[in-house]
Structures are given as C-alpha cells and as structure tokens.
Amino acid sequence: MRKKILMICSIWHEDYMRALMKGIQRSIAQEDVEVHMMAAYDASGNVQIHEKGHEIFSLPVLQEYSGVLCAASSVGNTPIVEQLVEACNNYRRPILSIDRIIKDVPSIGIDNYQAVFELVEHMITVHGCKVLNYLGGAETHAENKERFRAFCDCLKKHGIVPDEERIMHYNFLHSDGRNAYHVWKEKGKHIPDVLICANDNMAIGYCEEAAKDGYYVPDDFLISGFDNFEEGKYFCPSITSVNRDWESLGYVSMNHLLTLIEGEKVQNCRLYSQGKIVLNESCGCALDRRNIRENLKHMLLERRLEEALEEKQRNVRQRLCSCNNITELQKKFGQSFTELDINSFVLCLKEGIFAKNNSENVRLISAQRQKNSPNSMDLVIKELDAEKKEKIYIFSALYFGNLSYGYSVATYQNNFMKNNLHRTLLETISLALENIRQKEEIHMMNEQLKELYLQDSLTGLYNRFGYAQMGEEFFLAHQKRVSLVYVDVDNLKVINDSFGHAMGDVAIKGVAISIAKVFGPESVKVRMGGDEFLIICELQDEQEILQKEERVSEVLLEYKKGENLSFPLGASMGHIHSDGMESTLESLVKMADSKMYDIKQKKKMGKR
C-alpha cells in the first residue's frame, strides 16, 4: 500500500530547498511513497507579507498521512509547528523535524554549534584574530542562537571577552550586512580582525559596503559566512563558509522518517550531520586555488539562462494579468505552462471569492478545463495526475495582501527551485486573480450605479433616463412589435392637498406595485414623472391588454385595503399596439398618452 507523507516546508532559500528535495527524491526512488509538499515562501525581512502563505499548512487532514516531515525552520514563533506536533501526537503519526529543534520531536540537521566553533577557532589560531565582531540573524532564531553561543564560547576558551558593541542581530539579508557596516562605522568598530556572519548573505552585503570606503577582504579584515551558497562561492572574494550538504540531509531525513513509520524507536531525539568548513578567499586561505575564468563562464551562462526565464515570466505575467474573467485565465493556462516548461498545474479557487456565496466547494482550473468540485486533495491530485505516475506534489497558497483565493497544486519539478520559477508563477497567478476580482467588483459597482442612475428612488421602476436607454433597447430588440400602456394616478392633486404629500407618495407607490405585479419582469416599466407611468411589453392582442389593465385596478384595490387608505385610489390607463409599423418609440408614447388622457376625461365626465 502506498504511503502518504506530509511535508511542511517554509522556503527561505531556493538552493536549500532544491538540494533537500533532490535528496528526498533519491530516498523514495524505489519506495511506494507519495509526498504532499505544503510549501510557503518566506523572507526574514518582511514576515507579514507571507502570513497568508502559511495557511497552506492548515490544508491537509493529518489522519490521511503515514508520517510528517517538517522543514519549517523559518516560520519563527508562530503556533503552526506546535499545532502540527500536537496533532501528530493525537493521531499517533511520527514526525521528524529538519534543521529545527522542537521539544520532544526527533530532529535532524547540522550541528550549528560545532561548525561555528571550528570556524571561529580557525580565525583565532590560524590567522591570529583577537578583535572579533559577530553579525547574526534574528535573536529568536534557533540556529542563530546556536551559532552565537558557539562564537561566545570559543572566545572565552581563548581568553577573549566578547564586546557587546561588536555584536548585532538582524534578519539574514544582504541589506542587513550593509546596515551593520554603517552602525559599526559610527562607533569606529567596523574594521575588526574578523567578522563572523551567521550566513553568506550578510557577509556579502558587508563586503560590498566596506569596499565603498576602500576596505577590502582579506587585506583589511577577514570575514566568514554560513550555508556556502553559490552566490558566496562566486563572489569576489569567495566567502569562507560552512557547507551543510542539504542533499544528503534530505536523503537521510526521509530514510529516517520511513523507519519511524515502520515502528522503529528513536534512540536519540536529536540527530546531527557534520558541516564541512569551506576555507575560501575571504579568510586568505584559498587565494591561489580559484579559477576566475571558469567562475566567470559559469556566472555568464547562469545569467543568460536567468534573463531568458525572466523574459518568459514577463510574457506570462502580461498574458494572465490581462484576463477579464476566470474563463479567459483558464484558456491562457496551456500556453503559459508550455512557455515555462511546466508539466502540470492546477488551481483550486474558493468558489465564494468570485461567485459571492458561502460554498465550500472549489473551482478546479487546469490547462484543459475548469469545473466545480468538493475541496478534496485526492480529487485535485486525480485531476492533476490521474494515473499517479508522480511521487511528489507541491501545494502552495494563492493570496494577495490579506485576501486568500485558494491554492495551487503541481507535480514537483526540480526547475521550480531555480531562478524563482515556481514562486514567480504563484505571484503572477495571484496578481491575475486579484485583477479579475477587482474588475468584477468594478463591474458590479458600475451595474449598481447604473441601476441607481436609471431607477426611480420612490417606486423602484425605471426613471426617464431608464426609459431613454432601456425602452429604446426593448423596442428595437422586439423589432418594434410592442404594446404600450400609459398610466396616470387618479386625483393625485386632491390626495396631496387633502391628505398630504406623504399619502400622495403612498398612492404613487401603490400604482407602481400594481403595475410591477401584473406586467412582470419581462416588460419595461417606467415612472415618467409625477403621477404618470409607462409600460412597454411584447405585442399582445387587444383583449389581453384590457385584461391586464383590469387586473392592475384589482391589485390597486387590494393595495388600498391592505394599507387601510381612507381615500379613493385608482388609475387611468390607455394603450396602443405597434405591429412593426414605421413609428418611433416617442411617437407611440405620445399616442398612448393621448389615449390615456381621453379615458381620464371620460371618467371625469362619468362615462366610464
């Protein structure tokens, strides 16, 4: 029986996730395993932007899985991980954490403490460094805590007292390295013997800013990072760092989780992999080993590939963000995915976002079709990969600002984690959905404004503007084959003078209600002004129109009784038929008005 593995991922760096997934793919290559990868993209500098992305972690039903792999080292102190652990305990599902220490949960990751301790000791014993600065990530970050602890312990071992003014904590970004340089510069402590950085990004940012003042590594000071990213390898100078061997970490982690699923007990709650110190130019240890020509060729090739992808992404963004509705979006999916070399991709949109209802169903949208479906992950995967040839599926939230649209599902591809292919596509689709939502909102508002513009506020019927637009459209749509009824409220001036204008309005509303009830929505009903009304309907015979006029009078009498009115309430009506003859609507209205006036006069004279 195929095992289903839930994987919770907070993606803070593409190199990390790409390598981790390669290891996992190797681990399950010969296993009957299906991995559901719940992926949220994070950036340490602006956590709030990505809070909606974390909603994807709440999507899966834990009981459906054999075990959980948690690679969520960057989600901070949110309750997401704690809730996941509690659920695993409740349903007795094994869970393994990668690169994050969680209480009472088996974890596997690099020994951050040992790696940094060795790195700092190298700087002190080999390079004779005595003045050391430390630039860390967030103080609450578990890995940063271990790295900083190792820094302090190594200094104490060698009799160096840590200087608090030479210690700063930021958020692992390039900009943090640049900012730290200026803060220390103001204190005159910006050129130490060595700067120990908690990752390569900050080390690169610091080097770039120092170079503007004419200070260069390793001539004026030494620097080290952590992670051994490609950017650090090809930077000049190449950054001395710690290689975490993420691919091996992914392989070992999945293997270990599978043994837990089989019921094997864990001897040690914390498993460590050894990081490898990579001595590069930034500490002066590899100045004669670098092949600049080969590095340059590699960077130029990577840049060309990146530029080509960026051009494709711009085309896709232009194409999808120009869509006016979901149907247009679905039709343009196939071309977009082909252009980006993506095999399969499905959107699961909340039905209520666009249909304005409380349905719990989703609208499934793929390159082939769109349909409504229950919100079931199994049904979504069947839509994506009916024969289940793939083993890893990646789920990510679709959101813009504080509004969630649903989520996307795709068969995992290695190129997703290269040059932001997957992340940029999610952002493009989310932006396209927001454009469609706004267009629909604007259309709805325009319809409401149009209705207000064309509608009489007292009766709810069309006003003169509505008559000018809707009446003419109806007249032409029915090829001038129409019947017109002109209506006038009887004795309205007497009602206003004797009972007040409020009662006059009640009389007007009564006539409007009676007209609407008898003639229905298929006709155009207009309050022409004051006490006059007009009905334009499909061509009817004389007897039918007379019956409807009689029915209006009956409904009006019922209205009078229901409102307990103390004055007589009636209406005079005249009509005319147009069987496609060469007449304008305006001329027909005048003829119907004239007929009504004749009838009104006869009523006054007691002849009807």
N, C-alpha and C positions, 0 to 999 in steps of 0.2 A: 504493500500500500504506500502510495506516495506521501512523503512527509511534507507538511507545510511549515515553513519557517517565517516568522515575522522579524523584519529588520527595521529598527528605528534609527534613522540617520539625520544628524544635523551636519550639513555640508559646509564646512568653513574654508576648505581649500580643494580645488579640483584635483591637484596632484595626489593628495591624500586619499580621496575617495576612489579615484581611478585605480591606484595601486591596491587599495584594500579590496576592491571588487575583483581585480584580477586574481588575487589570492583565493577569494571565495569561489570564483568560477573554477579554479583548479581543484579546490576541495570537493566540490559537488559534481565534478565531471562524470564520475562513474556511479553517482548516487541517484536514487529516485527521489529527488528533492525539488520542491517549488518554493522560491524565496519571494516574499512580498516586501518590497523595499519602500518604506514610508520616508520620503526624502523632503527635508525642509532646508532651504538655503539660508545661511546665516552670515552676518557680518558683525564683528565685535563692536564696530564704531557706532552702529545705529540699530539697536536691538528692537525698538518699537516698530520699525518698518516691517520686520519679519514675524511679528507675533501672530498674524493671521496664517502664515505659512505653517506654524506649529499645529494648526487644527487638524492637519493630516494625520497626526499621531493618534487622534481620537477616532479615526475611521474604522479600523479593524475590530472584529469581535474576537477577543483573545481565545475563547474556548475552541475556535476553529483551527488553532495552531498547535504544533507539537512542541515548539520552543521559541525563544526570543533572543535575538542578537541585538544589543543596544550599543550603537556607535553615536552617542549624543553628548560628546564632551563639550560642545559649545553652547548648549542651551541655558547655561547659567543656573540660577537657583529657582527656576520655575518648578511647579509641582508635577510637571509632566512625567519625569522619570520616577518620582516617588509613587505616583498613581499607578504607573506601569508595574513597578516592583510589587506593590500591594495586590494588584490584580493577578500577577503570576503566582503569588503565594496562595491566594484564594482558590485559584483553579489548578494549583499544583503543576504549573508549567515551568520548566527550567529556563533560566535567564542567564546570559553571560554578557558582561559589560566590557567594551573595548575602550581603552585609553581614559577610563573614568572610574575612580574608586567609589563604589556605592556600598553602604553598610549592608552586611550580610548577603552580598551578591558576589559570586565569583567574577573576577575581573582579570583581564589580560592587557598588558601594554608595556611600553618601555619603562625602564627604571629611570625616571627623570632625575632622581636624586643622584644616583651613581654616575650618570652621564655628565651632569653639570659639575659634579665634584671633581671628576677626572679632568674635565676641560679647564676648570679654574686652577687646579693643581699644575697642569701643564704650563699655564701662563706664569705662575709664580716660580716654579722650579726650573723650567727650561728657559724662559725669557726674562726672569728676574723681576717681574712686575710687583710693585709694592703699593701703588695707588690704583685702586680698582673701583670702577663705577658699575652699578647694576641697573639695567633698564628692563623691567618686567612687564608682563601682561596684567590683566585685571587682578587685583589683590585677592579676590574671592575665587579665582580660577584654580581648580585643584592642581593641575600640572604646574602652573606658575608658582604655587605655594611650595611644591617640592623642589623646584629649580632654585627658588630664592633661599630655601632652607639649606640646600647644598652649598650655595655661594657663601652664606654666613658661616657655616660650619668649617668650610675649607679655609676661610680667612682666619678663623680662630685657631685652627690647627697650626697655622704658620705664624701665629702671634700678631696678626694684623687686625686691628679693631675696625669693624665696619663703620663708615662715616654716613650717618643718616642723610646728610645733604648730598651724598653721591648715590642715593638710591631713589628711583622713581618707578611708578607702576602706571601703565597705560592700557592699551587695548590691542596689542599685536599688529598694528597697522604701520605702513610706511610713514604716514604723516606723524605718527607718534614718535618715531625716531627723529624726524625733523624738528618737532616741537621740543623734544627733550634737549636737543643740542642748544637751542636758544635759552631755555630755562637755566641750564648749567653754565652757559656763557655769561649770563648776567651775574652769576655767582663766582665766575672765574674758575669753574671746575669742569670745563668742557673738554679738556685735553688730558685725560688720565694716562697712566701707563697702558691700561687695557679697559675696554668697556665690554662687559658680559651682557649680551642681549638675550631675552627669552625666546626670540625667534629671528629668522633671517630678514623678514620684512623690516623690522625696526633697525636692524644693523645697516641695511642698505640705505634707509632714509637718513640715518645719522651720518653715514659716509658722504652722501650727496650734499648734505647741508654743510658739513665741515669743509668740503672741497671748495665751496664758495668763498670761504675765508682763507684758503690757501693751506689747509691742513689735510695731509694725505696719509692713508693707511697703506703699508705698515710703517712708513718713515717717521711720522709724528706720534702715532699711537696705534695700539693693536685693538682688534675688535673680533668678537665671535657671535654666532647666532645659534639657531637650533632648527632642525627639520630637514636641512640640506635640500631645499627646494632648487629647481632648475635655475630659477632667477638668481639665486645666490651663487650657484656654480659658475654661471657665465658672466656674473658681474665683475667689474674690474675695480678693486681686486676681488678675486673669488673669496667667498666668505667661509672661514673656518666654522664648522658646524657639527651637528650630530645627525647621522643617518639613522632613521628609525626603522627602515626596512618594512614598510607598510604592507607590501605584497605578502611577505612571509607572515605578518601579523594577521592578515585576513585569512590566510590558509589555515594557520594554527587555530585561530578563533573558531572558525566553522567546524573544523575537526573536533575541537574540544566540546562544542555545543552538541554535536551529534552523539558524542559519548555520553553526555549528560542525559540526552533524550532516551538513550538506551538503558538508563538507570544506574550508571556508574556514579559512585560518590566522589566528591571532590576532597582531596586531602588538604589542599591549601587554597584558601579563598582568594588569594592574590597571586597571579602568575605574572612573571616579568620576562620580557625579552630584553636582551642587552643591546643598547645603542652603540653604534660604532662612531668613534671620534674621527672626523674627516678634517685633517690639517691642510688648510689652503693658504692662499697668499695673504689673507688679512691678519695672520699672526706671523708672517715671514717664513713659514715652514715649507712652502711649495713654490717658491719664486722661479725655480728652474725647471718645473715639470709641466707647465701649461703650454698647450699648443694653440696659440692665438688664432692661427689661420683656420684650423678645424672648428674652433669655437665660433668664429665669425661666419663660416659657411653654414653651420648649424643654425645660428640665430637668423641669418638671412632667409634660409629655407623656411623656418618656422614663421617668420614674419610674412612671407609670401602666402603661405597657407592660411594664416590668420586673416590677411587682407581679403583673400578670395572668399573666405567664410563670411566675413563682415559684409561684403557686397551682397552675398546671397541672403543674409539675415535682413539687410535693408530692403531687399526686394520683397521678401516675405512679409515684413512689417508693413510696407506700403500696401501690399495686396490685401492682407487680412484687416488692417485698420481702416480700409476704405469701405468695408462691408456695412450695409444699412440694416441687415437683419441676420438672424441665425441661419436661414436657408442659404443666403449668399456666402456666409462664412463656411458652411459645410461644403459647398460646391468648389471653393477655392483651396480646400484642405489638400487634396491629392497632389496638385501642382506644387504646393509649398513643401510637402514632405519629400517629394521626389527631388526637388532642388536641394534640400538639406541632407539628402541621403539617409532618411529615417524610414525604417521598415514599417512600423505600425504604431498608431497613436489614436487614443480615444478620449473624448471629453465627456464627463458626467456632470451636467449642469443642473443646479437646483431648479426644478420646474417653476417654483414660485417667483424666482427672480424676474422672469420675463412674462409668465402667464398671470402674475398678480394674484396667486392663490396660495393656499396652505398645503398643497400637495407634497407628500414625502417622496414622490417619485422623482427620478432624474430623467433628463433628456440625453440619450446617448448620441454622440456625434462622431462619426468616423469619416474617412475619405469616401466611403461607399454610400453611406446613408445616415439618416437621423431617425430616432424613434424614442417613444416614451417607454420607460422600464422601471420596475422596482429598484430601489437602491441596494443592489446586491453585488458584492465584489466578484462572486463566481460568475454571475451573468455578464458583468463587464469584461472579465478575462475571456469568457467564451466569445464575446463579440470581437475581442482583440486577437485571440489566438485559439480558434475553435478546436484545433487538434492538439493543443497544448504541447507544441514542439519545443517551446522555450522553457527555461527554468527560472529566470529572474524577471520580475515585473516591477517597474518603478512607478510609484504613486506620488503625486505632488499636488498641493492646494493651488487653486486659481483664485487670485484675490487682487484687489486694487484698493489701496487705502484701508478703510475699515469694513469694506464690503467683500464677502466671500461669494464666489459664483459656483463653487463645486470643486471638482478635482480632475486631474488628467491621469491616464494610465498608459504606459508604453512598455513594450518589451525592451529590456535593458540592452543598450549598445555601448561599447567601450568609447566610441567617439562622443557620447553625451558629455563626458567629463573632460573635454578638450576644447579650449577656447570658448567656454561658456555656451556651448551649443544648446544643451537642454534648458539651462536657466534662462537664456535669452528668448528661447521659443515660448517658455511659460509666461514670461513678461509680455511678449508680443501678443499672445492669445488673451491674456488678462486685460491688456490695454484695448484690444479689439472688442472684447466683451463689454468693457466699460463704455466704449464709443457707441456700441449698439444700444446699451441700456439708456445712455443719455439721449440718443436720437429718438428712442421710443418714448422716453419721458417728455421730450420736447414736442413730439408729435401729439401725444396725449394732451399736453397743456395747450397746444395750438387748437386741438379739437374742442377742448373745454372753452377756450377763449372765443373760438368761432361760434360755439353754441350760445355763449353769453351775448355775443355781438348780434346774432341772428334771432335771439329768443326774447320774447316779451316777458318782463320780470313778473308781472302780475298773474298772467294766465299760463305761462309755460309754452304757449303756442309761438309760432314764428311771428316776428315783427315785420315792419315794412322792409328792412334790409333782408330778412329771411325770404320774404315774398319775392324781392327782386332777384335773388340768387336761386333759391330752391324752386320757386314757382316756375321760372323760365326753364330750368333744367327738367322739371317734371313734364312740362308742356311739350318740349322738344323730344324728350325720351319716349313719349307716347304718341309721337307723330301728329300732334295737335288734335288727337281724338280724345277729348276730355269733356267732363261735365263740371260746371262751376255753380256753386251755391253762394249767394251773398246774404248775410245775416245782419240784422240790426236789432239791438235790445229795445224793447218797447218801453216808452215812458221813462227813460233813464233820467232826464232832467227833473221830472216830478219826484222820482225817488231821491235824487240828490238834494233837492230843495226841501222835501218834507221829512226825510229820514237821515240825511247827512251823507257825505261823500263816502264814508266807510261802508255804508249799506249799498251805495252805488257800486263800489268795488266788489261787494259780495254778489251783486246781481251780474256783473260782468264775468266774474269767475264761474258762476253757475252756468251761464251760456257756454263758456269755453269748455267746461267739464262735459256738458251735454254733447257738444259737437265732437269732442275727442272720443267719447264713449260710443257714439253712433257711427262715425266715419272711420275710426281706427287708424293704425299706423301707416297703412298703405297710401294714404292721401296726404296732401299738403294743406295744413290748417293754419290760418293767419289771422292775427288781430290787426286789422288795417289801421286802427286808431280809434280812440274813444270807445264808442259802443258798436263799432262795425267789424264784422268778421267775414272771412272768405275761405271756402273750401274748394280745392281743386282735386278732382278724383278721376279715375278712368271713366271712359264714356259709358254711361248707363242709360237704360230706357226711361221714358217719362214716368212710368208707374213706379219704378224702383226708387227714383229720386223723391217722388211725392211721399212714398212710404217712409223714407229716411227723414224727411222734413217733419212728418207726423211723429216719428219716434223721438226726434230732438225735443219736440214740445212735451211729449210724455215724460222724458227723462228730466226736463227742466221742472215739470210739476213735482216730480219725486224729490228733486233737489230742494224746492221751496218748502215742502213738508218736512224734509229732514233737517233743514236749517231753521224751521219754525219762523219763517218770514211773515210779517204782518201786512205786506203789500203785494199786489199782483205782480207776477213775473212771467213775461212772455217774450217772444222774438218774432220778428217778421222776416220771411225768407223768400228770395227769388232766385230762379236758376235759369241756366241756358246750356245747350249742348253744342259741341263743336265736333263735327264728324270729318275732321281733316281739312275743312274749308280754309281758303286763304284768308286767315284773320290773325291778328296779333293777339297776344295774351291780354294786353292792355285794353284793346277794343272789346274783347269778350267780357272782361271785368266790368267795363262801363255798361255793357248791355245787361249783365246780371244785376248790377247795382240799380239800373233803371227798372228792371222787373221787380226787384225788392221794393223800390220806392212806390211803385204802383200798388202793390199789395198792401203796403203800410197805409197808404192813403185810403184804400178801400176799407181797411179795418177801422180807421178813424171815423169813416162815414157809416160804419155799421153794416157794410155789405159783405163781410166775410167773418 
